Each structure stands twice: as structure tokens, then as C-alpha cells.
Amino acid sequence: MAKRTTYKPQKKLTFIDIIKGNFLNRDEIKVYYKYFLLLFVLMMAMIYSNHLVNKKIKIVNALKEQTEEYKSRNAFAQSKLIKVKMESQLGKEVASDSLMTLESHPHKLLIKLDSTDAKTK
């Protein structure tokens, strides 16, 4: 006669057993090792892809900052170019009217009113 397999209850699974990893040695878990391994591989792939995405985001942000810098430099260069063009065009028109540029800047005149002039008003 065949020997009966007796059911021996295992002790309850506690939180400390889960932390230590003792639950992996239980008989009912050993059947599902392939699934745990697949889950582990998928989680590692997900973490690695997230790491790559974070690297790309940093690169994109650095490139955005560089483009903003180049745009501001371009705007500054264009404004200087427009000023130079306007000055050269103005110089041509002044030369055609036979006007000369000033060697010294004009002086500002300040007029002070006497107290006698203020009373008459």
C-alpha cells in the first residue's frame, strides 16, 4: 500500500520573513521561480529604460538652454547690425547735404529766473 503524504502545516509568514527573504525557500513558492525571475528581469529593464530617459531629458534641457543663448546672441547681433546700417545710411545722406559731424557735443544752457521776474508774473 502506498504511503500517504501527510500535510504538515508550515509556520505563518511574518513580515521579518519577507524582509529576510525566507519566503523564497517555501515549497509553494519554488514552483513559481520562473515567474519571479521574469518579473525581476522586467523590473530591471524598466529601471534601465527610465535611467536612459532621464539622461536624454538632461541632454535636451542643456540643448534648450544653448538655443536660448544663441537666440539672444543673434538678436543682439541683429540689433547692432541695424544700428550700423542706419548710421552708414545717415552718414551718406549727411555727406550729400555737405554737412559735417560735430567734433564736440553741444552744451546745455540752463536759464535761471531772477526773483524779480517771478514776482511780475
C-alpha positions, 0 to 999 in steps of 0.5 A: 500500500502506498504511503500517504503524504501527510500535510504538515502545516508550515509556520505563518509568514511574518513580515521579518520573513519577507524582509529576510527573504525566507519566503523564497525557500517555501515549497509553494513558492519554488514552483513559481521561480520562473515567474519571479525571475521574469518579473525581476528581469522586467523590473530591471529593464524598466529601471534601465529604460527610465535611467536612459530617459532621464539622461536624454531629458538632461541632454535636451534641457542643456540643448534648450538652454544653448538655443536660448543663448544663441537666440539672444546672441543673434538678436543682439547681433541683429540689433547692432547690425541695424544700428550700423546700417542706419548710421552708414545710411545717415552718414551718406545722406549727411555727406550729400547735404555737405554737412559735417559731424560735430567734433564736440557735443553741444552744451546745455544752457540752463536759464535761471529766473531772477526773483524779480521776474517771478514776482511780475508774473 
